[in-house]
Each structure stands twice: as structure tokens, then as C-alpha cells.
Amino acid sequence: MTICSHPFAHLQRHFVQDIAPLRVALHLLPVKGFSASSLTDFRRKEENAIKKIFTLCAAATMFIVGNGAYAAPELVAHTAGGSLSGAGTYDWWYGCSPTSAGMLLGQYDRNGYSNLVPGGPAEVDTFGNTGALVNSAIASSGHIHDFYGNLSPSLGYTHSLDDVTQPFHSFDSLADFMGTSQDAYENSNGSTTFYFYNDNSPLTAADIYSAGSSYYNRDGMYGIGEYTKYAGYDATVLYSQYIYGFGGKSAGFTYAQYKAEIDAGRGVLIQVYTHTMYGYGYIDGTNTIKVYDTWAPAGSNPGTMTWGGSYASLGQFGVTVLGGLTPIPEPAFVQMGALLGMSGLGFLRLRRKT
């Protein structure tokens, strides 16, 4: 653990670097900072949403009419065994964080958000298939050339100071927008940086944007939002958050919230020290979650871990959550400049490429 001082001291920086086979990396913590009061309304809305979910939908919605009440039937969706149906499992492709984000977005791509992976539907499994369509969405040939020494995943792994001289290729993959392997953001090959609020409140894309380009340009969570916008979708929900109890604080993302995301059909990025995984399910009646770790066959896919516990001796500290994808209207999408300042996360700016 290295202590690093930053002007926005309330932001804590986690440097995710998946060093095969030991999976060891650097964890950086800045100091303290400004108030997170801007998140109060978000947390209140989130808590209300969770409360609604945990009424188990009451099997009906009650409407008051005059002096009486009646029950209106309601469709209730249940996931099989507390898991996403058809969740993808991907082999490590130039970074655990973009690979896990690829699994998360691949689920969307196979279920109606078809532009997230160009060329066809995202594969369910990429092991033994380096030519998978989704691999280009995770880390494109341009990314590999410009930021990975044009080497294979294993040969270029953990190298640094090997980025080409600008201008770079036009960004077109998760690893590009997430800052993965980019020397300018102090990310050695295969590594990605995520920031978190040290009071365990959610750090949204809007928050990291307000902190300035030196933060949002190197933040993996913000980069996921940039990629979805590049693909034609606004992410109205996008944040990173420490889990409840982390650092001894009675605040943070809870297991109940995780289960609610899964029950709503959305995966969650699970952040453990030095590694990012894809959370796609849970085991009913326990505190056990299901993950795909990007390591198989060396890893355990599907893998399991206790919520807030450890996976392969790597302790969980946080999550990154994406939801509420909405298509950007076609005319505005074609005219990329018109995207800036739109509703939702329309403020997101594509990272400067030259």
C-alpha cells in the first residue's frame, strides 16, 4: 500500500493490476477532501428503490379509489437461482477491468442493446477464441498497438513506458476509454485505476467529472460511461462505491443492493484488491455471490465468494455499478458534438485522443 497525496483527498484511488499468475498490484490511497453532500438525493432515491424491491412487490400494487382500495395484478420477474441467465465468461483480454466490463456490457448486448459490441451479438464464452467479436470491444487492435507494445497479453504484461507517441488511434474500445495500460495515467500494461469516496458514499460519473480531467480521464468507471456513449447509449446510473463496513464505516454498498441489481437483470463489477471481476449471481439464503474471474482455467469459473470476504486471498472493497442504459437519439448521436450537455450523463465527454 502506497500513500499518495492528491488535492481531492476524499477520493481514494485503487490501481487494479492483474499480474498473472500471482495477481499482485499497487493500491494507492490519497487523503481527505470536500463534502459529498451532493450525493444525498441520490442515496435517498436509491434507498427508496431498495425498500420497494424488498417488499417483494407484494404480488400486487394497491391503488386508493374513493374510500376503498383494490389490488391491481402486476408482472413480477424472478431470475433463476439468483443468477443472470446466460451470463458471459471471458478470458483475460488486455486487462481484468475492461474484460469484466466487457462481460457486463455483453449481457446488455445480447439482450436488446445490440450496438455495444460491433459486428454481431457478444459471445457468451471467449476462452480459446481470441478472435471473438467482444474482444475488439474490450481492447481493440489500435489499443494494443498504441498502449501495449503491440504484444500478446502475456508478453506485454506489466510493461510500462511503451506507449507510442501521439497522435493515438481513434478510441474505440473499453480499455481505451478506461485508461487501461496507458502511461499518461500511470497505468502499467493490464492495469486500470478506479476512484472511490472515502466516506463510502457512491462516487458518480458526475462527481468524478467535477473533480477535473486529471481524475475522470484516468478513472475506469467514467471510462465505461464514455464507451457506452461512444456506442450510442447514455448510462443514467453509473458509480463506484466502497461496500458497507469497509474501513469500519457504517455506510456503503450492501449485499441487499447487490442482490437487487441481479434480480433486476444487471450484473455488477466486483472490486477486490488488485483485481476486478464480474458478479452475475448469488446463492439464496447465504451471503455467497457468484463471479466470473477472467482467469479460467487457472481460476474458478464460475467462482464464488462471501460478500465482503476474499477471493483467491484478495479482499473485496468495492463495486462499480452500471444501469439505466438509454439509446441516444440518432441525429444527436451522429452529430457527436451535440451529445455534450444532454440529460442523464450527457455531460460525459469523450476522452481527448490526440
VOPAGU-2260 file (C-alpha; in pm, 1 decimal, decimal comma):
REM VOPAGU-2260
SITE   aa  ch    i         X         Y         Z
SITE  MET   A    0       0,0       0,0       0,0
SITE  THR   A    1     141,0     337,3    -104,3
SITE  ILE   A    2      10,8     667,7      23,6
SITE  CYS   A    3     -35,5     927,5    -247,4
SITE  SER   A    4    -140,6    1289,2    -191,3
SITE  HIS   A    5    -397,3    1449,5    -421,4
SITE  PRO   A    6    -585,7    1781,4    -396,5
SITE  PHE   A    7    -917,4    1590,5    -394,3
SITE  ALA   A    8    -821,8    1399,5     -81,8
SITE  HIS   A    9   -1165,2    1245,6     -33,3
SITE  LEU   A   10   -1111,5    1040,8    -346,7
SITE  GLN   A   11    -934,0     713,7    -291,9
SITE  ARG   A   12    -752,1     566,7    -587,1
SITE  HIS   A   13    -739,2     194,3    -647,5
SITE  PHE   A   14    -488,2      79,0    -902,2
SITE  VAL   A   15    -610,6    -253,7   -1040,3
SITE  GLN   A   16    -333,2    -458,7   -1192,3
SITE  ASP   A   17    -384,1    -826,9   -1253,5
SITE  ILE   A   18     -32,4    -978,1   -1254,1
SITE  ALA   A   19     -54,4   -1339,6   -1374,0
SITE  PRO   A   20     -18,1   -1578,3   -1212,0
SITE  LEU   A   21      26,3   -1408,3    -873,6
SITE  ARG   A   22    -231,6   -1133,2    -940,0
SITE  VAL   A   23     -47,0    -872,6    -733,8
SITE  ALA   A   24     -80,5    -496,0    -780,3
SITE  LEU   A   25     -46,8    -148,6    -635,0
SITE  HIS   A   26    -310,0      10,1    -413,5
SITE  LEU   A   27    -290,3     388,5    -381,3
SITE  LEU   A   28    -480,0     595,7    -126,0
SITE  PRO   A   29    -495,5     976,6    -139,0
SITE  VAL   A   30    -602,7    1177,8     169,5
SITE  LYS   A   31    -927,9    1367,7     262,3
SITE  GLY   A   32   -1136,6    1633,1      93,8
SITE  PHE   A   33   -1459,9    1812,0      15,2
SITE  SER   A   34   -1817,9    1719,5     115,6
SITE  ALA   A   35   -2013,9    1450,1     -62,3
SITE  SER   A   36   -2341,5    1626,3      22,2
SITE  SER   A   37   -2429,0    1638,1    -348,1
SITE  LEU   A   38   -2496,5    1264,3    -325,4
SITE  THR   A   39   -2768,7    1295,4     -58,5
SITE  ASP   A   40   -3058,0    1299,6    -303,6
SITE  PHE   A   41   -2910,7    1003,7    -496,0
SITE  ARG   A   42   -2872,0     794,9    -180,5
SITE  ARG   A   43   -3226,6     880,2     -68,2
SITE  LYS   A   44   -3368,2     773,9    -405,1
SITE  GLU   A   45   -3153,3     461,9    -403,6
SITE  GLU   A   46   -3266,1     365,7     -53,1
SITE  ASN   A   47   -3628,5     417,1    -151,8
SITE  ALA   A   48   -3578,9     199,0    -458,8
SITE  ILE   A   49   -3425,9     -77,1    -246,3
SITE  LYS   A   50   -3712,7     -59,0       0,6
SITE  LYS   A   51   -3956,9    -100,9    -284,4
SITE  ILE   A   52   -3769,7    -400,9    -415,6
SITE  PHE   A   53   -3766,7    -568,5     -77,2
SITE  THR   A   54   -4139,7    -552,3     -40,6
SITE  LEU   A   55   -4114,2    -848,5    -281,9
SITE  CYS   A   56   -4351,0    -646,3    -499,1
SITE  ALA   A   57   -4628,6    -755,5    -255,7
SITE  ALA   A   58   -4759,2    -952,0    -554,3
SITE  ALA   A   59   -4978,0    -650,2    -630,3
SITE  THR   A   60   -4990,1    -272,4    -640,9
SITE  MET   A   61   -5252,8    -103,1    -423,6
SITE  PHE   A   62   -5449,0     191,2    -559,8
SITE  ILE   A   63   -5678,9     406,4    -343,4
SITE  VAL   A   64   -6014,2     487,2    -505,7
SITE  GLY   A   65   -6265,9     691,1    -307,9
SITE  ASN   A   66   -6292,5     531,6      34,6
SITE  GLY   A   67   -6170,3     186,7     -73,7
SITE  ALA   A   68   -5871,1       6,6    -217,7
SITE  TYR   A   69   -5820,4    -262,8    -475,4
SITE  ALA   A   70   -5530,1    -476,9    -590,8
SITE  ALA   A   71   -5405,3    -446,1    -948,0
SITE  PRO   A   72   -5218,1    -752,2   -1078,7
SITE  GLU   A   73   -4852,2    -691,7   -1152,9
SITE  LEU   A   74   -4596,7    -884,5   -1355,2
SITE  VAL   A   75   -4306,1    -989,2   -1134,4
SITE  ALA   A   76   -3976,0   -1111,6   -1282,5
SITE  HIS   A   77   -3765,0   -1368,5   -1099,5
SITE  THR   A   78   -3415,2   -1476,2   -1200,8
SITE  ALA   A   79   -3336,0   -1845,2   -1189,4
SITE  GLY   A   80   -3142,3   -1928,2    -875,7
SITE  GLY   A   81   -3046,7   -1566,3    -815,5
SITE  SER   A   82   -2828,5   -1555,2   -1127,9
SITE  LEU   A   83   -2834,6   -1378,3   -1460,4
SITE  SER   A   84   -2949,1   -1608,9   -1736,1
SITE  GLY   A   85   -2680,5   -1662,4   -1999,5
SITE  ALA   A   86   -2412,7   -1457,3   -1823,4
SITE  GLY   A   87   -2087,0   -1447,7   -2017,8
SITE  THR   A   88   -1747,7   -1577,0   -1905,2
SITE  TYR   A   89   -1449,3   -1410,9   -2074,2
SITE  ASP   A   90   -1080,2   -1487,2   -2083,1
SITE  TRP   A   91    -843,9   -1210,8   -1967,2
SITE  TRP   A   92    -802,0    -973,7   -2261,8
SITE  TYR   A   93    -552,6    -691,6   -2201,5
SITE  GLY   A   94    -678,7    -610,5   -1850,8
SITE  CYS   A   95    -909,2    -764,3   -1590,6
SITE  SER   A   96   -1113,8    -444,9   -1557,1
SITE  PRO   A   97   -1205,5    -395,0   -1925,9
SITE  THR   A   98   -1257,5    -772,2   -1959,7
SITE  SER   A   99   -1502,7    -772,2   -1667,0
SITE  ALA   A  100   -1670,1    -459,3   -1806,3
SITE  GLY   A  101   -1696,2    -648,6   -2135,2
SITE  MET   A  102   -1888,5    -926,9   -1959,7
SITE  LEU   A  103   -2119,0    -669,7   -1803,0
SITE  LEU   A  104   -2188,1    -493,2   -2134,6
SITE  GLY   A  105   -2202,2    -822,7   -2323,4
SITE  GLN   A  106   -2508,5    -913,9   -2116,4
SITE  TYR   A  107   -2673,4    -591,8   -2232,5
SITE  ASP   A  108   -2563,4    -650,7   -2592,5
SITE  ARG   A  109   -2727,5    -994,0   -2602,6
SITE  ASN   A  110   -3048,2    -852,8   -2456,2
SITE  GLY   A  111   -3152,3    -565,7   -2678,6
SITE  TYR   A  112   -2860,5    -320,0   -2666,8
SITE  SER   A  113   -2709,6    -451,2   -2986,7
SITE  ASN   A  114   -2462,1    -174,3   -3070,5
SITE  LEU   A  115   -2242,3    -224,7   -2764,0
SITE  VAL   A  116   -2039,3    -492,0   -2944,4
SITE  PRO   A  117   -1990,3    -407,0   -3313,9
SITE  GLY   A  118   -2030,6    -677,6   -3574,6
SITE  GLY   A  119   -2279,7    -906,3   -3403,9
SITE  PRO   A  120   -2400,4   -1027,5   -3065,2
SITE  ALA   A  121   -2143,8   -1056,5   -2786,6
SITE  GLU   A  122   -2018,0   -1408,9   -2731,5
SITE  VAL   A  123   -2106,0   -1591,4   -2409,6
SITE  ASP   A  124   -1761,1   -1751,6   -2377,2
SITE  THR   A  125   -1428,4   -1629,7   -2519,2
SITE  PHE   A  126   -1193,9   -1896,1   -2380,7
SITE  GLY   A  127    -999,8   -2042,3   -2670,4
SITE  ASN   A  128   -1138,3   -1774,7   -2904,3
SITE  THR   A  129    -900,4   -1478,4   -2927,6
SITE  GLY   A  130   -1085,9   -1360,8   -3237,7
SITE  ALA   A  131   -1413,7   -1312,5   -3051,3
SITE  LEU   A  132   -1606,1   -1002,3   -3157,5
SITE  VAL   A  133   -1632,6    -883,5   -2798,3
SITE  ASN   A  134   -1252,8    -885,0   -2760,9
SITE  SER   A  135   -1230,9    -592,8   -3003,0
SITE  ALA   A  136   -1481,2    -405,1   -2787,5
SITE  ILE   A  137   -1271,7    -484,1   -2477,9
SITE  ALA   A  138    -931,5    -392,5   -2627,1
SITE  SER   A  139    -906,7    -315,0   -2998,4
SITE  SER   A  140    -607,1    -366,0   -3225,5
SITE  GLY   A  141    -546,1       9,6   -3206,9
SITE  HIS   A  142    -531,9      -4,9   -2828,8
SITE  ILE   A  143    -293,3    -299,9   -2834,5
SITE  HIS   A  144     -66,1    -119,6   -3080,6
SITE  ASP   A  145     -64,4     217,3   -2905,5
SITE  PHE   A  146     -60,3     116,3   -2538,4
SITE  TYR   A  147      56,5    -245,7   -2515,7
SITE  GLY   A  148     363,4    -253,0   -2737,2
SITE  ASN   A  149     164,2    -449,0   -2999,1
SITE  LEU   A  150     239,5    -761,8   -2795,4
SITE  SER   A  151      32,0   -1059,0   -2682,3
SITE  PRO   A  152    -146,4   -1035,4   -2344,2
SITE  SER   A  153     125,4   -1239,0   -2170,2
SITE  LEU   A  154     434,6   -1091,7   -2339,4
SITE  GLY   A  155     348,0    -727,5   -2277,2
SITE  TYR   A  156     200,0    -775,5   -1933,3
SITE  THR   A  157     307,1    -522,0   -1663,2
SITE  HIS   A  158     536,0    -337,0   -1907,6
SITE  SER   A  159     530,2      40,5   -1892,7
SITE  LEU   A  160     670,0     335,6   -2087,2
SITE  ASP   A  161     586,1     154,6   -2408,9
SITE  ASP   A  162     306,2     379,5   -2538,3
SITE  VAL   A  163     351,6     519,5   -2887,9
SITE  THR   A  164     391,7     890,7   -2945,4
SITE  GLN   A  165      70,4    1080,9   -3009,4
SITE  PRO   A  166    -147,4    1103,6   -3209,9
SITE  PHE   A  167    -314,3     782,8   -3091,9
SITE  HIS   A  168    -576,1     585,0   -3280,7
SITE  SER   A  169    -937,1     697,4   -3252,4
SITE  PHE   A  170   -1058,3     543,6   -2927,4
SITE  ASP   A  171   -1293,2     252,8   -2993,1
SITE  SER   A  172   -1274,0       8,5   -2700,8
SITE  LEU   A  173   -1333,9     -15,9   -2327,8
SITE  ALA   A  174    -961,0     -32,0   -2248,7
SITE  ASP   A  175    -909,7     294,4   -2440,4
SITE  PHE   A  176   -1175,3     491,3   -2254,6
SITE  MET   A  177   -1098,1     330,3   -1917,0
SITE  GLY   A  178    -733,2     441,9   -1935,6
SITE  THR   A  179    -608,9      82,9   -1912,6
SITE  SER   A  180    -234,5      29,6   -1975,8
SITE  GLN   A  181    -182,6     399,1   -2050,2
SITE  ASP   A  182     142,0     551,9   -1927,7
SITE  ALA   A  183      -8,9     901,7   -1915,3
SITE  TYR   A  184    -232,8     780,3   -1632,7
SITE  GLU   A  185      38,7     578,2   -1455,3
SITE  ASN   A  186    -122,6     250,6   -1556,3
SITE  SER   A  187     126,5     -20,4   -1649,3
SITE  ASN   A  188      12,0    -277,1   -1902,3
SITE  GLY   A  189    -301,9    -456,9   -1786,6
SITE  SER   A  190    -382,3    -212,2   -1505,2
SITE  THR   A  191    -675,2      27,2   -1459,0
SITE  THR   A  192    -744,9     294,3   -1196,0
SITE  PHE   A  193   -1074,8     340,5   -1008,9
SITE  TYR   A  194   -1152,4     619,6    -761,1
SITE  PHE   A  195   -1383,5     593,9    -459,3
SITE  TYR   A  196   -1517,4     833,9    -195,0
SITE  ASN   A  197   -1355,8     750,2     138,9
SITE  ASP   A  198   -1683,6     810,7     328,8
SITE  ASN   A  199   -1827,8     504,5     148,8
SITE  SER   A  200   -2084,4     708,0     -45,1
SITE  PRO   A  201   -2125,9     643,3    -419,4
SITE  LEU   A  202   -1887,0     828,1    -649,3
SITE  THR   A  203   -2085,9     900,2    -965,3
SITE  ALA   A  204   -1963,6     988,3   -1312,2
SITE  ALA   A  205   -2088,2    1342,4   -1245,0
SITE  ASP   A  206   -1878,6    1362,3    -927,9
SITE  ILE   A  207   -1554,3    1246,2   -1088,1
SITE  TYR   A  208   -1616,3    1480,9   -1379,8
SITE  SER   A  209   -1647,5    1774,3   -1140,1
SITE  ALA   A  210   -1310,1    1680,9    -990,5
SITE  GLY   A  211   -1140,9    1760,5   -1321,8
SITE  SER   A  212    -978,9    1589,2   -1617,1
SITE  SER   A  213    -680,4    1464,6   -1416,6
SITE  TYR   A  214    -930,9    1241,0   -1234,2
SITE  TYR   A  215   -1200,7    1147,4   -1483,3
SITE  ASN   A  216    -953,4    1076,1   -1763,4
SITE  ARG   A  217    -789,9     802,3   -1556,3
SITE  ASP   A  218   -1098,3     662,4   -1385,4
SITE  GLY   A  219   -1218,3     323,8   -1509,7
SITE  MET   A  220   -1579,1     381,3   -1405,8
SITE  TYR   A  221   -1601,3     706,6   -1600,3
SITE  GLY   A  222   -1441,2     535,2   -1899,3
SITE  ILE   A  223   -1718,1     273,7   -1904,8
SITE  GLY   A  224   -1967,0     558,9   -1943,4
SITE  GLU   A  225   -1757,6     707,7   -2222,3
SITE  TYR   A  226   -1762,8     376,5   -2405,8
SITE  THR   A  227   -2140,6     332,8   -2375,6
SITE  LYS   A  228   -2182,9     684,8   -2513,8
SITE  TYR   A  229   -1944,1     602,9   -2797,2
SITE  ALA   A  230   -2166,7     301,1   -2871,7
SITE  GLY   A  231   -2481,6     514,1   -2868,9
SITE  TYR   A  232   -2619,7     474,1   -2515,4
SITE  ASP   A  233   -2649,2     704,9   -2215,6
SITE  ALA   A  234   -2587,4     544,9   -1875,6
SITE  THR   A  235   -2821,4     718,5   -1632,1
SITE  VAL   A  236   -2680,5     515,4   -1341,0
SITE  LEU   A  237   -2304,0     481,7   -1312,2
SITE  TYR   A  238   -2097,5     487,2    -993,8
SITE  SER   A  239   -1826,3     320,7    -786,2
SITE  GLN   A  240   -1871,4     266,9    -412,1
SITE  TYR   A  241   -1699,5     101,6    -119,2
SITE  ILE   A  242   -1902,0    -180,1      33,1
SITE  TYR   A  243   -2083,9    -140,5     363,5
SITE  GLY   A  244   -1846,7    -166,0     658,9
SITE  PHE   A  245   -1529,5    -102,4     459,0
SITE  GLY   A  246   -1284,7      98,5     665,4
SITE  GLY   A  247   -1505,0      46,0     971,8
SITE  LYS   A  248   -1776,1     280,6     840,5
SITE  SER   A  249   -2148,7     214,9     877,1
SITE  ALA   A  250   -2211,2     309,5     517,0
SITE  GLY   A  251   -2155,4     170,2     171,3
SITE  PHE   A  252   -2299,2     -61,4     -92,7
SITE  THR   A  253   -2480,6    -353,5      68,4
SITE  TYR   A  254   -2537,2    -716,8     -15,9
SITE  ALA   A  255   -2909,2    -637,6     -40,6
SITE  GLN   A  256   -2831,7    -379,3    -307,8
SITE  TYR   A  257   -2617,7    -630,6    -494,6
SITE  LYS   A  258   -2899,3    -886,4    -495,4
SITE  ALA   A  259   -3142,3    -619,2    -612,2
SITE  GLU   A  260   -2917,3    -544,8    -910,7
SITE  ILE   A  261   -2901,4    -913,1   -1004,0
SITE  ASP   A  262   -3278,1    -955,3    -960,7
SITE  ALA   A  263   -3324,8    -657,4   -1193,7
SITE  GLY   A  264   -3115,2    -833,8   -1459,2
SITE  ARG   A  265   -2796,7    -630,3   -1416,5
SITE  GLY   A  266   -2450,0    -756,3   -1335,1
SITE  VAL   A  267   -2210,0    -572,7   -1101,9
SITE  LEU   A  268   -1834,2    -525,8   -1120,0
SITE  ILE   A  269   -1680,5    -669,3    -802,3
SITE  GLN   A  270   -1365,0    -491,4    -690,0
SITE  VAL   A  271   -1118,6    -691,9    -482,3
SITE  TYR   A  272    -767,0    -575,2    -405,5
SITE  THR   A  273    -571,7    -565,4    -733,5
SITE  HIS   A  274    -844,1    -730,4    -939,9
SITE  THR   A  275   -1185,8    -671,0   -1099,2
SITE  MET   A  276   -1441,9    -949,0   -1151,6
SITE  TYR   A  277   -1793,0    -979,7   -1292,5
SITE  GLY   A  278   -2063,8   -1050,7   -1035,1
SITE  TYR   A  279   -2359,3   -1222,4   -1200,2
SITE  GLY   A  280   -2547,6   -1400,9    -921,9
SITE  TYR   A  281   -2587,7   -1512,8    -562,3
SITE  ILE   A  282   -2691,5   -1822,4    -371,3
SITE  ASP   A  283   -3026,8   -1788,1    -198,3
SITE  GLY   A  284   -3021,0   -1797,6     180,1
SITE  THR   A  285   -2649,0   -1725,1     203,0
SITE  ASN   A  286   -2404,4   -1434,8     172,6
SITE  THR   A  287   -2236,7   -1604,1    -123,3
SITE  ILE   A  288   -2206,3   -1433,0    -459,8
SITE  LYS   A  289   -2121,2   -1583,2    -798,3
SITE  VAL   A  290   -1844,4   -1433,4   -1010,3
SITE  TYR   A  291   -1652,5   -1487,3   -1329,9
SITE  ASP   A  292   -1289,9   -1400,9   -1259,5
SITE  THR   A  293   -1127,9   -1377,2   -1610,8
SITE  TRP   A  294    -867,6   -1636,0   -1502,3
SITE  ALA   A  295   -1013,2   -1973,8   -1606,2
SITE  PRO   A  296    -894,1   -2238,0   -1648,5
SITE  ALA   A  297    -634,7   -2121,1   -1394,1
SITE  GLY   A  298    -913,8   -1962,1   -1190,5
SITE  SER   A  299   -1252,1   -2094,3   -1082,7
SITE  ASN   A  300   -1533,5   -2016,7   -1323,5
SITE  PRO   A  301   -1796,1   -1997,1   -1209,1
SITE  GLY   A  302   -1637,3   -1879,3    -886,6
SITE  THR   A  303   -1797,6   -1795,1    -555,1
SITE  MET   A  304   -1704,2   -1577,5    -262,1
SITE  THR   A  305   -1861,4   -1449,4      56,5
SITE  TRP   A  306   -1987,7   -1094,3      19,0
SITE  GLY   A  307   -1729,5    -867,6     181,9
SITE  GLY   A  308   -1484,0   -1156,8     206,2
SITE  SER   A  309   -1194,4   -1265,6     -12,3
SITE  TYR   A  310   -1147,2   -1429,4    -348,9
SITE  ALA   A  311    -814,0   -1605,9    -404,0
SITE  SER   A  312    -693,6   -1423,3     -89,4
SITE  LEU   A  313    -790,3   -1085,3    -239,2
SITE  GLY   A  314   -1030,9    -894,9     -12,6
SITE  GLN   A  315   -1337,5    -722,4    -151,5
SITE  PHE   A  316   -1353,0    -346,1    -100,8
SITE  GLY   A  317   -1599,2    -208,2    -353,8
SITE  VAL   A  318   -1824,8    -230,8    -657,1
SITE  THR   A  319   -1884,8     -47,6    -982,0
SITE  VAL   A  320   -2248,3     -27,1   -1090,3
SITE  LEU   A  321   -2396,9      46,6   -1432,8
SITE  GLY   A  322   -2765,4      74,4   -1515,1
SITE  GLY   A  323   -3032,6     268,8   -1694,6
SITE  LEU   A  324   -2889,2     248,4   -2046,3
SITE  THR   A  325   -3097,6     453,9   -2288,1
SITE  PRO   A  326   -3035,1     493,4   -2662,2
SITE  ILE   A  327   -2906,2     831,8   -2767,4
SITE  PRO   A  328   -3137,7     978,4   -3032,8
SITE  GLU   A  329   -2988,6     904,5   -3373,8
SITE  PRO   A  330   -2949,0    1264,1   -3501,6
SITE  ALA   A  331   -2770,7    1367,5   -3181,3
SITE  PHE   A  332   -2556,0    1055,8   -3189,1
SITE  VAL   A  333   -2445,3    1120,6   -3546,5
SITE  GLN   A  334   -2353,6    1474,7   -3451,0
SITE  MET   A  335   -2128,4    1374,9   -3160,3
SITE  GLY   A  336   -2071,8    1731,1   -3051,1
SITE  ALA   A  337   -2441,9    1768,1   -2979,3
SITE  LEU   A  338   -2416,1    1497,7   -2711,7
SITE  LEU   A  339   -2240,9    1725,5   -2467,9
SITE  GLY   A  340   -2469,0    1876,6   -2210,8
SITE  MET   A  341   -2757,0    1634,4   -2269,2
SITE  SER   A  342   -2970,0    1490,6   -1990,6
SITE  GLY   A  343   -2866,7    1194,1   -1776,1
SITE  LEU   A  344   -2493,4    1150,2   -1814,7
SITE  GLY   A  345   -2493,8    1359,5   -2131,7
SITE  PHE   A  346   -2216,8    1574,4   -1983,3
SITE  LEU   A  347   -1971,1    1291,8   -2046,7
SITE  ARG   A  348   -1700,7    1398,2   -2288,4
SITE  LEU   A  349   -1508,9    1153,8   -2497,8
SITE  ARG   A  350   -1150,8    1147,0   -2375,3
SITE  ARG   A  351    -914,7    1354,9   -2585,6
SITE  LYS   A  352    -738,7    1123,8   -2826,0
SITE  THR   A  353    -457,3    1342,7   -2963,8
